[in-house]
């Protein structure tokens, strides 16, 4: 069940249309005094209350903290040098610690967990003047490419509630697509930003390894996981990356910072120039058939990029099939990073238990071999594609699936095989640490979004943002959200 705290009666919705504004437009309205932070927060909380039960975006909704933050933001409104996202409501994925706010990691074993210390990303968001409305839905420990748990149930696709929203940042994606917030914090250890971005029709950025700090509590056992933004516009996502980005003392990985005075948002206003783009649509995992609609989205993006003057070349898949075994060993060991109290292991879901049971069989020798294998394969892939500015792939190998497709009532291994095929394109780039974006350029005949991925050079987010902004201008997708942002988003189903 979604936990709602500090509620003294449902907040009254402000004037219509606030939830349909971009995050940057919301921030500008706050700074100009056209809307107060509390009014905007109340409007967004009303939107959450109206649709969260049906779509499963939030695990915890914190009215009291949101109202208190809005009051603090109001006091700062006259300051110089405010973030473009100052005063903007947002939400934090429930894998990341928030001091004084329930943080469950999507697990019954942590249903009452309340951290005492904020994650660095939460601190950055607060210092920038954004206002968290709560914690978004995630699968247990972020282990899955769909979003479902025993606390609040599945995150449902806003385009068709019978379908999964993807994962593991599915709750964040639903919240953004339905206008519960305009931009949201997310994380990605094997595709968890890009998968729900594709399924829900959003722009999402998986940053470079070391671009965003995972401290102070986040572990870097295998270097796979990063945190980043989900948004409806390229500029909103770039602005949030500006807030999140930057190393902290003690971080094991550091991406080189932008030159002094530059921002990711500014790169959304710049031409990318003429780029050399390699493309492939054969996943490294053997035996995976890519859905024809996903291939059509990839071809559509290729044609659009050519029309914009870029050079497109077919390339061989830069990864081999051995990558899957490396990832499985590393991921299973990572799942053991959550210290479950003795006797509480039985509270975990079947797939989580399967990952952890497998992780316990991985010897130190095998784990070392997996990390070494990942690094060697990553170096080969980066070297093989070094002549290209960007790599284009499908984001997913199939369309969004019914919620029941990933049910955990049967054999966990069958579930894991389905996940592996569904998300076959995403995890290799968690291994290389390269930045990747999902761009929502294509919709199926049935009205479902089908994303494509643009992979950048190491630490090359700026090129991806400039190119994505060019694509958004050439083939806008904002009109697609009209029904989702209406009073009845269910009208968009099908």
N, C-alpha and C positions, 0 to 999 in steps of 0.2 A: 504494500500500500504506500502511496505517496505521502510523505510526512509534510504537513503544513504547520508552520510555527508562527506564533506571534500575530495571529489573525484576530482582529476585533470586529468582524463583520466584513463582508466582501467589499473591496474598494470600488468606487464608482468609476465607470469608464469615462475618460475625457472625450473630447471631440473626436469624431470619426477620422480615420486616416493616419493617425500618429504611428500606428504599428506598421503601416505600409511605407514609411519613410526609410531611406537608407540610414545606416548608422551615422554617417558623416552629416547628413541633413538633420538628424535628430540632435547631434552635437552642436551644429551651427544654430539651431533654433534655441537651444538652452543658452548658449553664449550670448545670443542677441536678446535674450529675455522674452522671446516669443512664447516659450513654454517653460514652466518651472520643473526642476528635477523631480519633485514629489508628484506633480501632475503626470509626468511621463511615466514614472514608476507605477503609479496606480493604474494608468491605462494599460500598461503591459501586464501587470498582475491580473487584471480583469480578463485579458486575452488568454492568459495561462489557465485561469480557473474555468473559462468557457470550454476549452478544448483539450486540456491535459488528460482528463480521465479517458477520453476516447483514443488519444494518440500516444500516450505514454512518454512524453518528452522529459518530464522531471521526476526524480526520486525524492527530492526535498525542495519545498518552496518556503522561503524564509521571509515572510512579510516584515517582521520586526527589524531584522538586519537591513533589509532593503530601504525601509523608511528612514532608519537612522543614517544610513549612508547618503540618502538623498538630502537629508538636512545638512550633513557635513559638506556635501558638494555645493549646496546653496550658499554656504558661508564662504566658499572659495571662488565664487563665480567672477569676481572682479580681478583675480590675479593675472599677472602677465605670463605669457608663454604656456597657456593651457594646451593640453592635448586636443587634437581634433575630435577625439572621442569623449571628451569631458562631458559628464552628465548622461552618458548613454547607458541604458540598462543592458546587462549581459548575463551570462550564466557560466558556471564552471563545471566541467565534467567531474563526475563523482569518483574518479580515480585519483584526484589531486586534493591534497589536504587543505582544509579551510578552518582556521582557528575558531572554535566556538560554534561551528556548524556541523551537523551530522554528516559524516563522510563514510559511506558504507562499502566502497569499492564494488558495489553491485552484489554483495554477499550477505546472506543471513548470518554468517559467522561474525560479521562486523555491523550488524543492524543498529547497535547502540553506540558506535564509535564516534567520538567527538574530539578531533585533534586539538592540541594546545598551540600549535605553531602553523602559520601559513606556509604554503609552498611559495617559492620566490615569484612564480608567475602570478599568484593571487595578490601578492604584495604589489607587484608592478601594475596590475589592473586597478587596484584601489588607489595607488598613487597617481595614476593617470586620470582619476575621477570617474571611471566607469563604476556602475552600481550592479552588483551581483544580486539576482533575484532568487538564486538557489542552485541546486546541484542537478545536473542532467543525467539521464538514464544511461546505463552502461551494462554490458554483460559482466558476469562475475570475474573480477580481476582483469577485465579487458581481454579475456582469452579468445574471444570469438569474433567472427566477421559479421555477426548479426547482434542485435541488442535485445536481450531477454534475461530475466532473472526472477528469483522467487520473492522479491520484495514488492515490485510494482508491475511485473509482467513485461510484455514486449513493447518496444517502440515501433509504431505502425507508420507505414509509408503515407505521407500526406497526399500523394496522388491517388492512392488506392489503399485504404486501411486494411484490406485483406492481405497486403504484402508487407514484407519486412522493410524497415528503414535502413537496413545494413548496420554495420558496426565496426569498431566498438563505440564510435562516437555517434551512435544513432539518435540518442536523445537530443544532443546538441543540434544535429541536422534537422530534426523535426521542429525543434523550437525556432530555428531560423527560417525554415521554409514556410511555417505557418504564421510568422510575424509575432511570435511570443517574445522574441528578442531579434534585433536586426543583425547581430554578430555574436558569435559564441566561441568560447575556449574549447579546444578539442585536443586529442592526442592520437599518435599513430605509431604502432609498433610493428605492424605488418600490413598496413593499408587502412588503418582505422579512421583516418580523416578522409581519404580519397574514396573509400567504398561507400560510406553514407552520402558523401557529396554527389557521387554519381547516381545513387539510388534516389536521392531526394532533389536533384537538379540544382546543386549549389556549386559555388566556387570555393575550393578548399586548398590550403597550402600545407604540404608536409615540408617543413623547413629542413635545411642542412643539419647534419649531426653537429651539435655544439652551438647552434644558433640561439637556442632558447635553453635556459638553465632548467634542469630537473630537480635542483636542490630545494631545501636542504635534505629532504628525506628520500627523494627519488634515487633508486639504485641504477647503476650502469653495468649490470652483469654482462650484457652482450652488446651494448651500444645500439640496439635496434630502435628504441622508443624515443620519440620527440613530441613536443607540444606545439600547436599552431592554431590558426583561425579557420572558422567556417563562416561564410557570408553569402549574401545574394549578389554582391557586386565585387569586382576586382579591387576597387579602391577601398571599400570597407575592410576587406581582408588584409590589404597592404597596410592600412592604418593600424589594425590590430597587431600585425606583426611588428610594427614599430614599437608598440607598447611592450610586447612580450620579449623581444630580442635583446640579447646582451648576456655575456657570461657573468658568473658570480665566483668569488674566491672559492677554490676547492673543486670547481667543476673539472671532470676528467677530459672533456672535449671542448675546444673553443673554435668557433668559426670566425674567420677574420671579419672585423666590424666594417661597416660602410665608411667611406671617407668622411672626415669631419664636416658636419653640416648637411649631409645627404640623408634622405629618408627613403624607405620603401614606397611610401605613398607618392613621393615626387616622381619615382620611376614609372608609376602608372600614367603619368602625363607625358612621357617621353616615347619617341619612336624607337622600336627595337633595332631599326636598320634592316638591311637584308641579311637573313640568317640562312645557314646551311642546316637543314633538318633531316635527320635520319629517321626512318620509320620501320617498325616491324609489328606483326600481329600474330606471331606464333609464340605462345608462352614456353618458358623453359621446362615446365612440368610436362612429362610425356602423357599422351592419351587424352589431352584436354581439347574438346571441340569448342571453338568460339562461336557464339550465337551469331547468325547472319546479321541481326540488327546491330550488334556491337561492332561488327565489321563495317556495316553501312555508316555508322557514326564516325568510325576511323577514316573511311574513305571521304566522307563529307568534310571532315576537318582537314584532310590532306588537300582537297581541292580548294578549300577556302584559303589555306596557307599559300598555295601556289598563286591564287588570284591576288593575294596581297604582296606578291613579288618575292617570296622566299623560295629557295631551292630545296626540293624534296627528293630524297634518295631512299630506295629500299635497302635495308641492311639485314644481315643475319642476326638472329637473336643472340645477344652477347653473353648469355648465361647458359650453362649446361644443366642436365637433369640432376646432377649430384647436389645441386643447391638445396633441394627439398630436404634431404637427410640432414644437412648442416643446420637448416632453419629449425627443423623439428627437434633436434637435440638441444639447441640453444633456447628455443621457446619453452620447452618442457622444464628445463632447469630454471628459467626465469619465473615460471609459475609458482615455484617453491619460495619465491621471495616474500610472499605474504605469510607471516607467522601465525598460523591458526592455533588457537588454544587446544590443549589436549582434550580429546573427546568431541571437539567441534568439527572435525573433518567430515563427519556424517551430514553436517548441514550443507555441505557444498553440493553443487549440481554435478550430474554424471560426467559431463565433458570436462569440467574443472578437475574432478577427481582423476579422470583418465590422464589428463596432462600431467598432474602431479605424480601419479603412480609411475608413469613412464619416466618422468624426470628423476625419480629416485633410482631408476635402473641405469641411468647414464653415469658411467664412471668418470673420474677426473680425467683419465686418459682420453675417453671419447669426447668429453666436453672440450678439452684443449684442442683435439683434432678438429672438432666442428668449428670453433672460433678461428683456428688457423685456416681451415678450408674456406670459410666465409671470406676471410681477408684476402686470400690468394685469388679467389674467384672474383671478388670485387675489384681488385687491382687489374685483373685481365679485362674485365668488362669496361672499366673506366678508360683503360688504354685503348681498347678496341673502338671506342666511340669518341675518342679525344678530338677527332677531326670535325665533329659536329657541335653546333651551338646548342641544339635541342634535340631530344629524341621523342618521337610521337608513338604512343601505343594506345590500344583500348584500355580503359580503366578496369573494366570487369569482363569476364568471359561469358557472362550470361546476364539476362535482364533481372530486375528485382524479383525475388522468389516469395511464394506464400509464407506467412509466418510459420505454418506447420512444417514447411520443408526442412527447417533446422530444429525440429522438435527433439528433445533429449530423452524421449521415452524408449527408444530402441538402442541399438548397438552404438556406443560412443564412437567407435572407429568408422562406422558408416557416416555418422555426422561429420567427423573430421575430414573424410574423403570429399564429402560434398562441399565443405568450406574451402578445401584446397583447390578444387576445380573452379569454384565461383570466383575466388580472389587470386587467380594464378598469376596475374601481371604485377601485383602490388609489392609483395614482400621482398623481391630482389633489391629494391631500392632502399629498403631499410638496412640491408646489409652493406650497400655501397655508401650509405649516408648522404646521397645526393638529394637536392631539393626536387620536389615533384608537385605539380598542381593538377587538380581535376577541373576541366572546363566544360560547362553544360551547354554544348552547342547543338544538341540533337535530341529529338523526341520521337518515340516510336509511334506507329500508326494508332496504337491503343492509348496514346497520351502519356507514356512513361518517359522520364528523362534517361538519357544514355550518355554518360560522360566519356571523355577521352583524357588521357594523361600526357602532359608535357614534362619531360625530365630535363633538368638543367645540368650544367657542369657543376662540379663540387663548389659549394658556396655561391652558386649562381642564381640566387632568387631574383635579383634585379632584372635579368633578361627575361625570366619567366613572367614576371609581373608586367613588364612593358609589352611583351608579346600577347599576353592574355588580355590586357586592356585594348590592344589593337583588335583582337578577335571580338571582344565584347562590343566595340564600336561598329565593326563591320557586320556582325550578326548578333544584334541585341537579343537578350533573353528575358529582360525584365517583364515584358508583357505576359510571359508564361505564368507568372505568379498571381495574376489578377484574381483568379477564382480562389486560390489558396488564401489570399489576404482579404477575401470578402467576409461577410458575416457568417457564411456557411461554407467552410472549405470542403466539406463533404461533397459539395456539388462538383468538385474537380475529380472525384473518383471515376476511374475508368477512362 
